[in-house]
Amino acid sequence: MAADTAPSDALASLCARLADRSAVIGVIGLGYVGLPLALRFSQIGHPIVGFDVDPVKVARLNADRGFPRYVGNRREEVRFAGPFEATTDFARAADCDALIICVPTPLGRFHDPDIGYILDAARAIRPHLRPGQVVALESTTYPGTTEDDMLPAMAREDLVVGQDIFVVYSPEREDPGNARYGIREIPKVVSGVTPACLAAAEALYGSAVDQLVPVSSTRVAEMTKLLENIHRAVNIGLVNEMKTLADRMGIDIFEVIRAAATKPFGFTAFYPGPGVGGHCIPVDPFYLTWKAREYGLHTRFIELAGEINRYMPDFIVEKLMDALNGHRKALNGARVLVLGAAFKKNIDDIRESPSLMVMERIVARGGELSYADPFVPQLSLESGHAFASVEVDAETIARQDAVVIATDHDAFDYAMILDRAKLVVDTRGRYPASEPKVTRA
């Protein structure tokens, strides 16, 4: 499967099918990234085949022809208007002109990268590849994955990359719940194994997004995605550390940030919270720190930010215990309501959510825990404890010894909560620090 950069009839035919919207788009991995991407290609007229290993999810998608998504503070059901089919049968890959891999890239037991889902997808489509296809990887990963790992897993001697098939990397930039920036509005970084592959990437994504950002190699594109997320992780770590210092000094860190944000240059506002969640920010830095060791480097700055962010759930529970002590109560036996389980407001995504870590620590210390989240009706903690979301009404709030605002969904009635609560531990700056019932954490 040797690479070649010469133009070919296969590329011309692929580009023509993408241009007239007759190309069938296959999306592998129907999750938070894959489903919105499939919907976007459907909206511009492409037939869609969705691949997933979960037969329950596949059956549900085929029955509903859509899925729920969150925009701002609204939950809405969206439907595929054109041809759409979900399947577990990877032989259907032969019917697709484009195959876009959007599978998870988690961490292993020792915080080492796990690209097993990428390799499984590559091996699953390998027997069904044919000339005139483009295979795109969107999963976040370390530099070199596309060419050094995925490409060998899908290699076939009868298909020449850049001549018969086209292999590209274009990192996802999905931001669930963002009402301003959707797939179309977010500039799309694209790269290819060869110049012909880059041309295929531009043809694939060019009609789906408003702006393409071509880069010189797949390694550059892979590193770009990591830099974006590490930039956030490091700055959140910085502001979380500043929060702990400001707390000792009796200074309102949220007031400080609002004041600093008035500077029209040289400052970008990041806000503290109970930690970092979602797939990207808690996970992606470790992909780069692991890869850096191959080059004899130790990424101390990145790892320090991770340590600070991982400490935040402990800091919050310490503040909760201090606040309860001020009311002559111990956490052991106290009724504590945690508001919000998702990792960010107005969505249902609990992956790596620091809210769950706060809950684990409350339970471990004997707190009588309940939680409320309008987007997460039930959950199970790693410790095995299972909970159902409770109604946030005046009676429920009044029964609690403390209320912890972990995720500040817009659906919560914050005025009522403050009025009825005995004690509020606020990790999101929803209330002024001067409120006597409020403890900032």
ZICOR-V875298 format. One record per residue. N is the residue number from 1. RES is the residue in one letter. PSI is psi as a letter, one per 40 degrees, with the letter a starting at -180 (* if undefined). NEAR is the number of other C-alpha atoms within 8 Angstrom. Layout:
[[N:RES:PSI:NEAR] [N:RES:PSI:NEAR]]
This chain:
[[1:M:f:9] [2:A:i:6] [3:A:i:10] [4:D:h:9] [5:T:e:9] [6:A:i:7] [7:P:i:8] [8:S:i:8] [9:D:d:6] [10:A:d:11] [11:L:d:14] [12:A:d:8] [13:S:d:9] [14:L:d:13] [15:C:d:11] [16:A:d:8] [17:R:d:10] [18:L:d:11] [19:A:d:9] [20:D:e:7] [21:R:e:9] [22:S:e:10] [23:A:h:13] [24:V:h:12] [25:I:h:15] [26:G:h:14] [27:V:h:16] [28:I:h:14] [29:G:g:15] [30:L:g:12] [31:G:a:8] [32:Y:d:8] [33:V:d:11] [34:G:d:14] [35:L:d:11] [36:P:d:9] [37:L:d:10] [38:A:d:12] [39:L:d:10] [40:R:d:11] [41:F:d:13] [42:S:d:15] [43:Q:d:10] [44:I:e:9] [45:G:e:9] [46:H:i:14] [47:P:i:13] [48:I:h:15] [49:V:h:14] [50:G:h:14] [51:F:h:15] [52:D:i:13] [53:V:e:6] [54:D:h:7] [55:P:d:9] [56:V:d:6] [57:K:d:8] [58:V:d:13] [59:A:d:9] [60:R:d:8] [61:L:d:11] [62:N:d:10] [63:A:d:6] [64:D:d:8] [65:R:f:9] [66:G:a:10] [67:F:i:10] [68:P:i:8] [69:R:i:10] [70:Y:h:13] [71:V:h:12] [72:G:b:8] [73:N:f:11] [74:R:h:7] [75:R:h:8] [76:E:i:8] [77:E:h:8] [78:V:i:8] [79:R:i:9] [80:F:h:11] [81:A:d:6] [82:G:a:10] [83:P:h:9] [84:F:h:11] [85:E:h:8] [86:A:i:12] [87:T:i:11] [88:T:e:10] [89:D:h:6] [90:F:e:10] [91:A:d:8] [92:R:e:9] [93:A:d:11] [94:A:d:9] [95:D:e:6] [96:C:i:13] [97:D:d:13] [98:A:h:13] [99:L:h:14] [100:I:h:12] [101:I:h:15] [102:C:f:14] [103:V:i:11] [104:P:i:8] [105:T:g:13] [106:P:a:9] [107:L:i:11] [108:G:a:8] [109:R:d:5] [110:F:f:5] [111:H:f:7] [112:D:i:10] [113:P:i:12] [114:D:g:9] [115:I:f:9] [116:G:d:7] [117:Y:d:10] [118:I:d:13] [119:L:d:11] [120:D:d:8] [121:A:d:10] [122:A:d:12] [123:R:d:10] [124:A:d:8] [125:I:e:12] [126:R:d:11] [127:P:e:7] [128:H:e:10] [129:L:i:9] [130:R:i:9] [131:P:i:8] [132:G:e:12] [133:Q:i:14] [134:V:h:14] [135:V:h:12] [136:A:h:13] [137:L:h:12] [138:E:e:11] [139:S:i:12] [140:T:h:12] [141:T:i:12] [142:Y:i:11] [143:P:h:12] [144:G:e:10] [145:T:d:9] [146:T:d:13] [147:E:d:10] [148:D:d:8] [149:D:d:10] [150:M:d:12] [151:L:d:11] [152:P:d:8] [153:A:d:10] [154:M:e:10] [155:A:h:9] [156:R:h:8] [157:E:d:7] [158:D:e:5] [159:L:h:12] [160:V:h:13] [161:V:h:15] [162:G:e:17] [163:Q:d:16] [164:D:d:14] [165:I:i:16] [166:F:h:16] [167:V:h:13] [168:V:i:18] [169:Y:h:14] [170:S:h:13] [171:P:h:14] [172:E:i:8] [173:R:f:7] [174:E:h:8] [175:D:g:7] [176:P:h:9] [177:G:e:11] [178:N:h:10] [179:A:e:7] [180:R:d:4] [181:Y:h:9] [182:G:a:10] [183:I:d:12] [184:R:d:10] [185:E:e:9] [186:I:h:11] [187:P:i:10] [188:K:h:12] [189:V:h:11] [190:V:i:16] [191:S:i:16] [192:G:i:17] [193:V:d:15] [194:T:i:11] [195:P:d:9] [196:A:d:14] [197:C:d:16] [198:L:d:14] [199:A:d:9] [200:A:d:14] [201:A:d:15] [202:E:d:11] [203:A:d:11] [204:L:d:11] [205:Y:e:10] [206:G:d:11] [207:S:e:9] [208:A:d:11] [209:V:i:13] [210:D:d:10] [211:Q:h:9] [212:L:i:12] [213:V:g:8] [214:P:h:9] [215:V:i:10] [216:S:e:7] [217:S:i:9] [218:T:d:16] [219:R:d:9] [220:V:d:10] [221:A:d:15] [222:E:d:16] [223:M:d:10] [224:T:d:8] [225:K:d:10] [226:L:d:14] [227:L:d:8] [228:E:d:8] [229:N:d:12] [230:I:d:12] [231:H:d:8] [232:R:d:9] [233:A:d:15] [234:V:d:12] [235:N:d:10] [236:I:d:14] [237:G:d:12] [238:L:d:9] [239:V:d:11] [240:N:d:15] [241:E:d:9] [242:M:d:9] [243:K:d:10] [244:T:d:8] [245:L:d:8] [246:A:d:11] [247:D:d:11] [248:R:d:7] [249:M:e:6] [250:G:f:6] [251:I:h:7] [252:D:h:9] [253:I:d:10] [254:F:d:8] [255:E:d:7] [256:V:d:8] [257:I:d:11] [258:R:d:9] [259:A:d:8] [260:A:d:9] [261:A:e:10] [262:T:e:6] [263:K:h:8] [264:P:e:6] [265:F:i:4] [266:G:e:5] [267:F:h:8] [268:T:h:5] [269:A:h:8] [270:F:i:8] [271:Y:i:9] [272:P:i:11] [273:G:a:11] [274:P:e:14] [275:G:a:12] [276:V:i:15] [277:G:a:14] [278:G:i:12] [279:H:d:10] [280:C:c:9] [281:I:d:13] [282:P:e:12] [283:V:d:10] [284:D:d:14] [285:P:d:14] [286:F:d:12] [287:Y:d:12] [288:L:d:11] [289:T:d:12] [290:W:d:10] [291:K:d:10] [292:A:d:11] [293:R:d:9] [294:E:d:7] [295:Y:e:6] [296:G:f:6] [297:L:i:7] [298:H:h:7] [299:T:g:8] [300:R:d:6] [301:F:d:7] [302:I:d:12] [303:E:d:11] [304:L:d:8] [305:A:d:14] [306:G:d:12] [307:E:d:8] [308:I:d:11] [309:N:d:12] [310:R:d:9] [311:Y:e:9] [312:M:d:12] [313:P:d:14] [314:D:d:9] [315:F:d:9] [316:I:d:12] [317:V:d:11] [318:E:d:8] [319:K:d:12] [320:L:d:13] [321:M:d:10] [322:D:d:8] [323:A:d:11] [324:L:d:14] [325:N:d:9] [326:G:e:7] [327:H:e:6] [328:R:f:6] [329:K:i:8] [330:A:i:9] [331:L:d:12] [332:N:h:8] [333:G:e:8] [334:A:i:13] [335:R:h:12] [336:V:h:13] [337:L:h:13] [338:V:h:15] [339:L:h:13] [340:G:h:14] [341:A:d:15] [342:A:i:16] [343:F:e:15] [344:K:i:10] [345:K:i:10] [346:N:f:14] [347:I:i:11] [348:D:e:7] [349:D:h:9] [350:I:e:11] [351:R:h:9] [352:E:f:11] [353:S:h:14] [354:P:d:12] [355:S:d:15] [356:L:d:11] [357:M:d:9] [358:V:d:13] [359:M:d:10] [360:E:d:11] [361:R:d:11] [362:I:d:13] [363:V:d:10] [364:A:d:7] [365:R:e:8] [366:G:e:10] [367:G:i:13] [368:E:g:11] [369:L:i:11] [370:S:i:11] [371:Y:i:13] [372:A:h:14] [373:D:h:13] [374:P:e:7] [375:F:e:8] [376:V:g:10] [377:P:d:8] [378:Q:i:8] [379:L:i:8] [380:S:h:8] [381:L:i:9] [382:E:d:6] [383:S:e:5] [384:G:e:6] [385:H:h:7] [386:A:i:8] [387:F:i:9] [388:A:i:9] [389:S:h:12] [390:V:i:8] [391:E:h:6] [392:V:g:8] [393:D:i:6] [394:A:d:9] [395:E:d:6] [396:T:d:9] [397:I:d:13] [398:A:d:9] [399:R:e:7] [400:Q:i:13] [401:D:d:11] [402:A:i:15] [403:V:h:14] [404:V:h:12] [405:I:h:13] [406:A:d:14] [407:T:h:13] [408:D:g:12] [409:H:i:11] [410:D:d:8] [411:A:e:7] [412:F:i:7] [413:D:g:7] [414:Y:d:7] [415:A:d:6] [416:M:d:8] [417:I:d:10] [418:L:d:9] [419:D:d:6] [420:R:e:9] [421:A:i:14] [422:K:d:9] [423:L:h:12] [424:V:h:13] [425:V:h:15] [426:D:h:14] [427:T:e:13] [428:R:e:11] [429:G:f:9] [430:R:d:7] [431:Y:i:7] [432:P:i:7] [433:A:e:9] [434:S:e:5] [435:E:h:7] [436:P:d:4] [437:K:e:9] [438:V:h:13] [439:T:h:12] [440:R:h:10] [441:A:*:11]]
